[in-house]
Amino acid sequence: MVYLAHTAHLQFLALVVGVLAWILTMTTAGLDEWRLWHVADVSVITSGVAWVGIWRTCFYSQVLPKLENCQSIGILDSFLPAEIPVAQVLMMLAVISGLAGNITAAMAVRMVYFSVEDRRTVRLVFVLAGTLYLLTGTFSLVPLMWNMSSVLNNNTINFPPEFHLPAAPVWQQVGPAIGVGLLSSILMFISGLVFLCYRYVWRSLSSEAPGVARDLLNGPLTVIALPQKSESSNTVRYGIDNPIFHTEEGS
């Protein structure tokens, strides 16, 4: 039974970071403030600012029946630019792969913090966890960068009349949702690299002889007997008899 808990403290911290990054990824997917549209006509959008997310658009109005007015956005809506439906799909994949990555990473850390009988499984689990974290970061980073590029280029969206939004704002800016998403992607990449760089993962296990205990850092564990001199002679022998045992046997 092998214990490797002292080798994976950094990976345990990476697991905590990965869980935090996954929460931020879910938060990014649910936030509406991906794009902030500043409009000139405030007759309906009295706040002068509308939020355009990947699932809905919202704005405040003192003219319409509700103060906060939101319209849902579907993946099949023909008026949407390509980056919004792609963001809907990829952000959901990021949430799923992030959850799978956290579960796999927790299993990997548990294996090294408790007993490990088949150490060859450690390599597979750590590589899988790191790969899932990197995949999650990629899934979220692509739509974030694409939508941020559209905002910086001031691209337009031809919303239907019921949205009460102009096709082009006076100007638009990157919303806080993209900032949160970029942070979550960076944390995901860090966690993935830490798991992939776990040094025990890359040790060659094929040369291990069966039944031989090995130290993780210093190779095979060996037992060394130190020579001792006998009291009755100058000959060297390994170990001495217990005098108390002979005394009890003679009595």
C-alpha positions as CSV (number, residue, x, y, z in Angstrom):
1,M,0.0,0.0,0.0
2,V,1.6,3.3,-1.2
3,Y,0.9,6.8,0.2
4,L,1.5,9.8,-2.1
5,A,-0.3,12.5,-0.1
6,H,2.9,14.6,0.3
7,T,3.3,14.9,-3.5
8,A,-0.1,16.4,-4.4
9,H,-0.7,19.4,-2.2
10,L,-0.4,21.7,-5.3
11,Q,-2.9,19.6,-7.1
12,F,-5.3,19.8,-4.2
13,L,-5.1,23.6,-4.5
14,A,-5.7,23.3,-8.2
15,L,-8.8,21.3,-7.5
16,V,-10.1,24.2,-5.3
17,V,-9.3,26.6,-8.1
18,G,-11.0,24.4,-10.6
19,V,-14.2,24.3,-8.6
20,L,-14.2,28.1,-8.3
21,A,-13.6,28.4,-12.0
22,W,-16.5,26.1,-12.8
23,I,-18.8,28.3,-10.6
24,L,-17.6,31.4,-12.5
25,T,-18.2,29.6,-15.8
26,M,-21.8,28.9,-14.8
27,T,-22.2,32.5,-13.6
28,T,-20.9,33.7,-17.0
29,A,-23.3,31.6,-18.9
30,G,-26.3,33.0,-16.9
31,L,-25.4,36.6,-16.9
32,D,-27.1,39.0,-19.3
33,E,-24.4,41.7,-19.4
34,W,-22.3,40.3,-22.2
35,R,-22.8,43.5,-24.2
36,L,-23.8,46.9,-23.0
37,W,-25.7,48.8,-25.6
38,H,-25.9,52.6,-25.2
39,V,-28.9,53.9,-27.2
40,A,-29.8,57.5,-28.2
41,D,-33.6,57.1,-28.1
42,V,-34.6,56.9,-24.5
43,S,-38.3,57.1,-25.1
44,V,-38.7,53.4,-24.4
45,I,-35.3,52.4,-23.0
46,T,-35.4,55.2,-20.4
47,S,-32.2,54.0,-18.7
48,G,-30.4,54.5,-22.0
49,V,-28.5,51.2,-21.6
50,A,-29.6,47.7,-22.7
51,W,-28.0,44.4,-21.8
52,V,-27.5,41.8,-24.5
53,G,-26.6,38.4,-23.3
54,I,-26.5,35.0,-25.0
55,W,-29.9,33.9,-23.6
56,R,-31.9,37.2,-23.4
57,T,-31.9,41.0,-23.7
58,C,-33.0,43.3,-20.9
59,F,-33.4,47.0,-20.3
60,Y,-35.2,49.3,-17.8
61,S,-38.2,51.3,-18.9
62,Q,-40.7,53.6,-17.2
63,V,-43.0,53.5,-20.2
64,L,-43.7,49.8,-20.6
65,P,-45.9,47.9,-18.1
66,K,-42.9,46.3,-16.4
67,L,-39.9,48.2,-15.1
68,E,-37.4,45.5,-16.3
69,N,-38.2,44.2,-19.7
70,C,-36.5,41.0,-21.0
71,Q,-36.8,39.0,-24.2
72,S,-35.5,35.5,-24.6
73,I,-33.0,34.6,-27.3
74,G,-33.2,31.1,-28.9
75,I,-30.5,29.2,-30.7
76,L,-32.7,29.0,-33.8
77,D,-33.5,32.8,-34.1
78,S,-32.5,33.8,-37.5
79,F,-31.7,37.4,-36.6
80,L,-28.8,36.4,-34.3
81,P,-25.2,36.7,-35.4
82,A,-23.3,33.5,-35.4
83,E,-21.3,34.2,-32.2
84,I,-24.4,34.1,-30.0
85,P,-25.7,30.6,-30.9
86,V,-22.2,29.3,-30.8
87,A,-21.8,30.8,-27.4
88,Q,-24.9,29.1,-26.2
89,V,-23.6,25.7,-27.3
90,L,-20.0,26.1,-26.1
91,M,-20.9,27.6,-22.7
92,M,-23.1,24.6,-22.0
93,L,-20.4,22.3,-23.1
94,A,-18.0,24.2,-20.8
95,V,-20.3,23.7,-17.8
96,I,-20.6,20.0,-18.5
97,S,-16.9,19.4,-19.1
98,G,-16.0,21.5,-16.1
99,L,-18.2,19.4,-13.9
100,A,-16.6,16.2,-15.3
101,G,-13.2,17.7,-14.7
102,N,-13.9,18.5,-11.1
103,I,-15.2,15.0,-10.4
104,T,-12.2,13.5,-12.1
105,A,-9.8,15.8,-10.3
106,A,-11.4,15.0,-6.9
107,M,-11.0,11.3,-7.7
108,A,-7.3,11.9,-8.6
109,V,-6.6,13.8,-5.4
110,R,-8.4,11.2,-3.3
111,M,-6.3,8.5,-4.8
112,V,-3.0,10.1,-3.7
113,Y,-4.4,11.3,-0.3
114,F,-5.4,7.7,0.6
115,S,-4.0,4.3,-0.3
116,V,-2.9,3.5,-3.8
117,E,-2.6,-0.1,-4.9
118,D,-2.5,0.3,-8.6
119,R,-0.3,3.3,-9.2
120,R,-0.7,3.1,-13.0
121,T,-4.3,4.3,-12.6
122,V,-2.9,7.6,-11.1
123,R,-1.4,8.6,-14.4
124,L,-4.7,8.1,-16.3
125,V,-6.8,10.0,-13.8
126,F,-4.5,13.0,-13.5
127,V,-4.1,13.3,-17.2
128,L,-7.8,13.0,-17.7
129,A,-8.6,15.7,-15.1
130,G,-6.0,18.1,-16.6
131,T,-7.4,17.5,-20.1
132,L,-10.9,18.2,-19.1
133,Y,-9.9,21.4,-17.3
134,L,-8.1,22.6,-20.5
135,L,-11.0,21.6,-22.6
136,T,-13.4,23.6,-20.4
137,G,-11.2,26.6,-20.6
138,T,-11.1,26.4,-24.4
139,F,-14.9,25.9,-24.6
140,S,-15.5,29.1,-22.7
141,L,-12.7,31.2,-24.1
142,V,-13.7,30.8,-27.8
143,P,-17.2,32.4,-27.5
144,L,-15.9,35.0,-25.0
145,M,-13.2,36.2,-27.4
146,W,-15.6,36.1,-30.4
147,N,-18.3,38.2,-28.6
148,M,-15.7,40.6,-27.3
149,S,-14.4,41.1,-30.8
150,S,-17.9,41.9,-32.0
151,V,-18.4,44.4,-29.3
152,L,-15.1,46.1,-30.1
153,N,-16.0,46.3,-33.7
154,N,-19.5,47.7,-32.8
155,N,-21.3,45.0,-34.8
156,T,-25.0,45.3,-35.2
157,I,-27.9,42.9,-34.5
158,N,-31.3,43.2,-36.3
159,F,-33.6,42.7,-33.4
160,P,-37.4,42.2,-34.1
161,P,-39.7,45.1,-33.2
162,E,-40.9,43.4,-30.0
163,F,-37.4,43.7,-28.6
164,H,-37.6,47.5,-28.7
165,L,-33.9,47.6,-29.5
166,P,-32.3,49.5,-32.4
167,A,-30.2,47.5,-34.9
168,A,-27.1,49.6,-34.0
169,P,-26.4,51.3,-30.7
170,V,-24.7,54.6,-30.4
171,W,-21.8,52.7,-28.9
172,Q,-21.4,49.5,-27.0
173,Q,-18.9,48.2,-24.5
174,V,-17.8,44.8,-23.2
175,G,-20.0,43.7,-20.3
176,P,-18.8,42.3,-16.9
177,A,-20.0,38.8,-17.9
178,I,-17.1,38.6,-20.4
179,G,-14.7,39.7,-17.7
180,V,-15.9,37.0,-15.4
181,G,-15.7,34.4,-18.1
182,L,-12.1,35.4,-19.0
183,L,-11.2,35.0,-15.4
184,S,-12.8,31.5,-15.2
185,S,-11.0,30.4,-18.4
186,I,-7.6,31.5,-17.0
187,L,-8.3,29.6,-13.8
188,M,-9.3,26.5,-15.7
189,F,-6.1,26.6,-17.7
190,I,-4.0,27.0,-14.6
191,S,-5.8,24.0,-12.9
192,G,-5.4,21.9,-16.0
193,L,-1.7,22.6,-16.4
194,V,-1.1,21.9,-12.7
195,F,-2.7,18.5,-13.0
196,L,-0.8,17.6,-16.2
197,C,2.5,18.7,-14.6
198,Y,2.1,16.4,-11.6
199,R,5.5,14.9,-11.5
200,Y,4.5,11.4,-10.6
201,V,2.3,11.2,-13.7
202,W,5.4,11.2,-16.0
203,R,7.5,8.7,-14.0
204,S,8.1,5.5,-15.9
205,L,6.2,2.7,-14.2
206,S,7.1,-0.1,-16.6
207,S,10.5,-0.7,-15.0
208,E,9.1,-1.4,-11.5
209,A,9.7,-5.0,-10.4
210,P,6.6,-6.6,-8.9
211,G,6.7,-7.0,-5.1
212,V,9.5,-4.4,-4.7
213,A,8.5,-1.3,-2.6
214,R,9.7,2.0,-4.2
215,D,10.2,5.4,-2.8
216,L,8.5,8.1,-4.9
217,L,11.6,10.3,-5.1
218,N,14.6,8.1,-4.3
219,G,13.9,4.8,-6.1
220,P,13.7,1.3,-4.5
221,L,13.5,1.0,-0.7
222,T,16.3,-1.2,0.7
223,V,17.0,-2.5,4.1
224,I,20.7,-2.1,5.2
225,A,22.1,-4.1,8.1
226,L,25.0,-2.4,9.8
227,P,27.9,-4.7,10.8
228,Q,28.6,-5.0,14.6
229,K,31.5,-6.4,16.5
230,S,31.0,-9.3,18.9
231,E,32.1,-8.8,22.5
232,S,33.9,-12.1,22.7
233,S,35.9,-11.9,19.5
234,N,37.0,-9.5,16.9
235,T,34.9,-11.1,14.2
236,V,32.3,-9.1,12.5
237,R,28.7,-10.4,12.5
238,Y,25.4,-8.8,11.7
239,G,23.4,-8.3,14.8
240,I,23.9,-9.7,18.4
241,D,21.9,-12.0,20.6
242,N,19.7,-10.6,23.3
243,P,21.5,-11.3,26.7
244,I,18.2,-11.2,28.6
245,F,16.8,-14.0,26.4
246,H,19.8,-16.3,27.3
247,T,19.5,-15.4,31.0
248,E,15.9,-16.4,31.1
249,E,16.6,-19.6,29.2
250,G,19.4,-20.7,31.5
251,S,17.3,-20.2,34.6
